[in-house]
Amino acid sequence: MSYLSKNIIAISLSVILTGCTVENDAAAGHTKYSADQELIDPHGLTLKPSENMYLTPEDVSKIYLDTMSCMGMTAAGPTVEFKSFSFAGLGSAWAFYHPVASTIWINIDEDDIALKRDSRTDNEALRHEFVHHILHKNGLSEESREHSSALLKKCGVGVNTYN
């Protein structure tokens, strides 16, 4: 069996085992993924079954780890779900963090957001909400968790070009 064949088989098995499907778009950063089952990473981050994600489940986990590293803080991971915001009247927000439930929602309603989503916007929105979560879980005051926080500016400013 050739080297290429072995790699194709290994990659295919990895995708099958992670419960991830892919919808390709020709442009970089526009590949859509989905998770058909709840996934929990070693940091306690839970990814609910989701569709229309521009990040793989592994990307979501790595972004959380990178955010904790940037902040110099740790916290058990939140629950993350990519879902439509139209049901809750949240409109064109990129993402939402609910501190009581330790839940982050990423908006998949691309028609309701003025500019297009891609892997960059999902990454930046997640980083921003992860900072809110980590600050909350570390017991910082409400004031220190506001958008003027130095750690938000350093590690998760939000969807950069659109703020």
Buried (B, 14 or more C-beta within 10 A) or exposed (E): EEEEEEEEEEEEEEBEEBBBEEEEEEEEBBBBBBBEEEBEBEBEBBBBBBBBBBBBBBBBBBBBBBBBEBBEBEBEBBBBBBBBBEEEEBEEBBBBBBBEEBBBBBBBBEEBBEEEBBBBBBBBBBBBBBBBBBBBBEEBEEEBBEEEBEBBEEBBBBBEEEE
